[in-house]
Amino acid sequence: MAYRFYRFLLIAVLLLLLAFVDPAFANWWIVRAADNKCLVVDIEPSGNDKDITKVGKDVYQTREQAEADVKEVCKEDPPPRTPGNAE
């Protein structure tokens, strides 16, 4: 009888954990800072900071994918920034 209860409890806990896991937890982005240096970050850029620009694909599933793409995306020169230009 106790075996069935613990089995039910284990299944219930696993289902609760799966329900609350955030799928965005493992996403990565490539950003270019104001000094034109590219970085791989695990926090999505909000777009409110004008000194940081998201580059590359919209999102990467692993850090390794982002690191591999950063070599291609950031070797090209960034567009010149002009005063008053938001992008």
Buried (B, 14 or more C-beta within 10 A) or exposed (E): EEEEEEEEEEEEEEEEEEEEEEEEEEBBBBBBEEEEEBEBBEEBBEEEEEEBBBBBBEBBEEBEBBEEBBEEBBEEEEEEEEEEEEE
